[in-house]
Amino acid sequence: LLVQDSEPLADLTQVVDVFLEQNLVQQCTAFLLDALKNNREDQGHLQTRLLEMNLMQAPQVADAILGNNMFTHYDRPHIAQLCEKAGLLQRALEHYTDLYDIKRAVVHTHLLNPEWLVNYFGRLSVDDCLECLKAMLQANIRQNLQVVVQIATKYHEQLGTQKLIELFESFK
């Protein structure tokens, strides 16, 4: 009723504020999922707010929303940080672009699906990949060695066999 395909009949931000003043996160989420279904750029702040409130109060709901790839106009760096704080490291890594942030999250291999992590490394540049592998070995060689070897095995042609040998030899 409040939201049509053209213009909303009420200010969505005010409606969200009313829901949240009453701590009605679930109802607010349902409302925003419907109101934002057209993924409009001018509603990016509301997409951010939707993800933000769920990451803080219902991370599994935020994870499902992000998994559906419904929205593209939210504040990605901010949401990435909140994902990391909520323990959703895979979602955080999907959003991070800064190597410092990636290295901070990627060392926690025990919290990540190994198969997903190996594939994730295929998206990184050669230099970033080598930096992350080094960080993983420095952080906890026992915990991270197996997945580092899997990554090195899969991407050895791109990364360079000699560089990988040097990396592993530096941790003897």
C-alpha beads as a LAMMPS data file, in Angstrom:
LAMMPS data file: protein, C-alpha beads

172 atoms
171 bonds

1 atom types
1 bond types

-500.0 500.0 xlo xhi
-500.0 500.0 ylo yhi
-500.0 500.0 zlo zhi

Masses

1 110.0

Atoms # bond

1 1 1 0.000 0.000 0.000
2 1 1 2.720 2.481 0.943
3 1 1 4.982 1.396 -1.870
4 1 1 4.094 1.230 -5.515
5 1 1 6.297 0.677 -8.543
6 1 1 6.488 4.407 -9.195
7 1 1 6.900 6.649 -6.156
8 1 1 6.271 5.724 -2.516
9 1 1 3.183 7.234 -0.913
10 1 1 5.118 7.976 2.295
11 1 1 8.710 8.843 3.153
12 1 1 10.332 5.441 3.566
13 1 1 12.979 6.772 5.950
14 1 1 10.271 8.023 8.322
15 1 1 8.442 4.700 8.163
16 1 1 11.691 2.868 8.961
17 1 1 12.335 5.235 11.881
18 1 1 8.899 4.435 13.343
19 1 1 9.519 0.688 13.075
20 1 1 12.925 0.976 14.705
21 1 1 11.722 3.293 17.493
22 1 1 9.500 0.376 18.510
23 1 1 12.382 -2.096 17.981
24 1 1 10.372 -3.914 15.305
25 1 1 13.370 -5.137 13.313
26 1 1 11.603 -8.149 11.813
27 1 1 8.644 -6.081 10.621
28 1 1 10.938 -3.331 9.372
29 1 1 12.949 -5.920 7.451
30 1 1 9.817 -7.323 5.797
31 1 1 8.674 -3.805 4.908
32 1 1 12.042 -2.792 3.443
33 1 1 12.480 -6.011 1.474
34 1 1 9.239 -5.184 -0.307
35 1 1 9.834 -1.428 -0.547
36 1 1 13.353 -1.831 -1.961
37 1 1 12.642 -4.706 -4.344
38 1 1 13.319 -2.537 -7.422
39 1 1 16.951 -1.993 -6.307
40 1 1 16.940 1.734 -7.056
41 1 1 20.135 3.739 -6.709
42 1 1 18.386 6.578 -4.866
43 1 1 17.429 4.088 -2.122
44 1 1 20.985 2.962 -1.408
45 1 1 20.910 4.506 2.064
46 1 1 17.861 2.383 2.920
47 1 1 19.527 -0.749 1.540
48 1 1 22.464 0.039 3.832
49 1 1 20.124 0.546 6.771
50 1 1 18.333 -2.745 6.121
51 1 1 21.582 -4.691 6.058
52 1 1 23.023 -2.728 8.979
53 1 1 20.133 -3.400 11.376
54 1 1 20.076 -7.089 10.496
55 1 1 23.849 -7.497 10.784
56 1 1 23.634 -6.043 14.286
57 1 1 20.528 -7.920 15.450
58 1 1 19.944 -10.904 13.128
59 1 1 23.133 -11.738 11.198
60 1 1 21.644 -14.879 9.648
61 1 1 18.896 -12.746 8.053
62 1 1 21.491 -10.318 6.678
63 1 1 23.471 -13.279 5.352
64 1 1 20.382 -14.541 3.504
65 1 1 19.634 -11.083 2.072
66 1 1 23.221 -10.721 0.856
67 1 1 23.107 -14.248 -0.534
68 1 1 20.106 -13.354 -2.692
69 1 1 22.048 -10.521 -4.379
70 1 1 18.946 -8.329 -4.284
71 1 1 20.718 -5.040 -3.700
72 1 1 23.664 -3.274 -5.301
73 1 1 23.505 0.327 -4.086
74 1 1 24.370 -0.010 -0.384
75 1 1 27.568 1.197 1.310
76 1 1 29.748 -1.848 0.591
77 1 1 32.782 -0.948 2.774
78 1 1 30.543 -0.223 5.777
79 1 1 28.561 -3.433 5.316
80 1 1 31.806 -5.398 4.898
81 1 1 33.020 -4.191 8.303
82 1 1 29.702 -5.075 9.927
83 1 1 29.800 -8.528 8.301
84 1 1 33.224 -9.113 9.810
85 1 1 32.066 -7.947 13.254
86 1 1 29.042 -10.266 12.998
87 1 1 31.318 -13.209 12.186
88 1 1 30.245 -13.415 8.537
89 1 1 33.801 -13.471 7.205
90 1 1 32.872 -14.898 3.825
91 1 1 30.427 -12.051 3.217
92 1 1 33.017 -9.556 4.469
93 1 1 35.613 -10.905 2.044
94 1 1 33.096 -10.720 -0.811
95 1 1 32.829 -6.987 -0.106
96 1 1 36.373 -5.994 0.823
97 1 1 38.607 -4.421 -1.807
98 1 1 41.433 -3.170 0.438
99 1 1 44.299 -5.657 0.888
100 1 1 44.707 -4.739 4.567
101 1 1 41.080 -5.714 5.252
102 1 1 41.334 -8.870 3.149
103 1 1 44.481 -10.026 4.975
104 1 1 42.889 -9.369 8.361
105 1 1 39.892 -11.571 7.520
106 1 1 41.461 -14.276 5.367
107 1 1 43.778 -15.586 8.092
108 1 1 40.780 -17.036 9.981
109 1 1 40.538 -20.106 7.777
110 1 1 38.795 -22.118 10.495
111 1 1 35.776 -19.830 10.047
112 1 1 35.668 -20.096 6.248
113 1 1 34.590 -22.836 3.867
114 1 1 37.893 -24.142 2.415
115 1 1 36.463 -24.704 -1.076
116 1 1 35.007 -21.186 -1.141
117 1 1 38.313 -19.754 0.095
118 1 1 40.336 -21.517 -2.605
119 1 1 37.984 -20.133 -5.277
120 1 1 38.091 -16.675 -3.669
121 1 1 41.840 -16.523 -4.262
122 1 1 41.142 -16.787 -7.986
123 1 1 39.688 -13.263 -7.828
124 1 1 42.792 -11.684 -6.309
125 1 1 45.739 -10.269 -8.216
126 1 1 48.957 -12.306 -8.137
127 1 1 50.651 -9.904 -5.703
128 1 1 47.613 -9.734 -3.399
129 1 1 47.295 -13.509 -3.468
130 1 1 50.928 -14.003 -2.446
131 1 1 50.589 -11.368 0.306
132 1 1 47.513 -13.125 1.686
133 1 1 49.163 -16.554 1.583
134 1 1 52.121 -15.131 3.498
135 1 1 49.785 -13.517 6.056
136 1 1 47.929 -16.810 6.490
137 1 1 51.151 -18.697 7.192
138 1 1 52.396 -15.973 9.562
139 1 1 49.127 -15.908 11.505
140 1 1 48.872 -19.646 12.162
141 1 1 50.907 -22.016 10.038
142 1 1 49.395 -25.168 11.583
143 1 1 45.822 -24.074 11.052
144 1 1 46.297 -22.496 7.625
145 1 1 48.946 -24.638 5.922
146 1 1 46.556 -27.139 4.348
147 1 1 44.388 -24.515 2.648
148 1 1 47.474 -22.510 1.610
149 1 1 48.794 -25.642 -0.108
150 1 1 45.405 -26.140 -1.831
151 1 1 45.476 -22.539 -3.080
152 1 1 49.094 -22.836 -4.204
153 1 1 48.314 -26.084 -6.028
154 1 1 45.309 -24.643 -7.853
155 1 1 46.937 -21.348 -8.870
156 1 1 50.635 -22.301 -9.163
157 1 1 50.768 -21.382 -12.861
158 1 1 49.448 -17.864 -12.248
159 1 1 51.405 -17.299 -9.029
160 1 1 54.681 -18.722 -10.282
161 1 1 56.247 -21.878 -8.956
162 1 1 59.455 -20.104 -7.913
163 1 1 57.580 -17.479 -5.872
164 1 1 55.596 -20.218 -4.124
165 1 1 58.757 -22.196 -3.345
166 1 1 60.326 -19.044 -1.866
167 1 1 57.184 -18.419 0.179
168 1 1 57.135 -21.933 1.645
169 1 1 60.904 -21.990 2.248
170 1 1 60.669 -18.746 4.224
171 1 1 58.581 -20.677 6.807
172 1 1 60.957 -23.608 7.402

Bonds

1 1 1 2
2 1 2 3
3 1 3 4
4 1 4 5
5 1 5 6
6 1 6 7
7 1 7 8
8 1 8 9
9 1 9 10
10 1 10 11
11 1 11 12
12 1 12 13
13 1 13 14
14 1 14 15
15 1 15 16
16 1 16 17
17 1 17 18
18 1 18 19
19 1 19 20
20 1 20 21
21 1 21 22
22 1 22 23
23 1 23 24
24 1 24 25
25 1 25 26
26 1 26 27
27 1 27 28
28 1 28 29
29 1 29 30
30 1 30 31
31 1 31 32
32 1 32 33
33 1 33 34
34 1 34 35
35 1 35 36
36 1 36 37
37 1 37 38
38 1 38 39
39 1 39 40
40 1 40 41
41 1 41 42
42 1 42 43
43 1 43 44
44 1 44 45
45 1 45 46
46 1 46 47
47 1 47 48
48 1 48 49
49 1 49 50
50 1 50 51
51 1 51 52
52 1 52 53
53 1 53 54
54 1 54 55
55 1 55 56
56 1 56 57
57 1 57 58
58 1 58 59
59 1 59 60
60 1 60 61
61 1 61 62
62 1 62 63
63 1 63 64
64 1 64 65
65 1 65 66
66 1 66 67
67 1 67 68
68 1 68 69
69 1 69 70
70 1 70 71
71 1 71 72
72 1 72 73
73 1 73 74
74 1 74 75
75 1 75 76
76 1 76 77
77 1 77 78
78 1 78 79
79 1 79 80
80 1 80 81
81 1 81 82
82 1 82 83
83 1 83 84
84 1 84 85
85 1 85 86
86 1 86 87
87 1 87 88
88 1 88 89
89 1 89 90
90 1 90 91
91 1 91 92
92 1 92 93
93 1 93 94
94 1 94 95
95 1 95 96
96 1 96 97
97 1 97 98
98 1 98 99
99 1 99 100
100 1 100 101
101 1 101 102
102 1 102 103
103 1 103 104
104 1 104 105
105 1 105 106
106 1 106 107
107 1 107 108
108 1 108 109
109 1 109 110
110 1 110 111
111 1 111 112
112 1 112 113
113 1 113 114
114 1 114 115
115 1 115 116
116 1 116 117
117 1 117 118
118 1 118 119
119 1 119 120
120 1 120 121
121 1 121 122
122 1 122 123
123 1 123 124
124 1 124 125
125 1 125 126
126 1 126 127
127 1 127 128
128 1 128 129
129 1 129 130
130 1 130 131
131 1 131 132
132 1 132 133
133 1 133 134
134 1 134 135
135 1 135 136
136 1 136 137
137 1 137 138
138 1 138 139
139 1 139 140
140 1 140 141
141 1 141 142
142 1 142 143
143 1 143 144
144 1 144 145
145 1 145 146
146 1 146 147
147 1 147 148
148 1 148 149
149 1 149 150
150 1 150 151
151 1 151 152
152 1 152 153
153 1 153 154
154 1 154 155
155 1 155 156
156 1 156 157
157 1 157 158
158 1 158 159
159 1 159 160
160 1 160 161
161 1 161 162
162 1 162 163
163 1 163 164
164 1 164 165
165 1 165 166
166 1 166 167
167 1 167 168
168 1 168 169
169 1 169 170
170 1 170 171
171 1 171 172
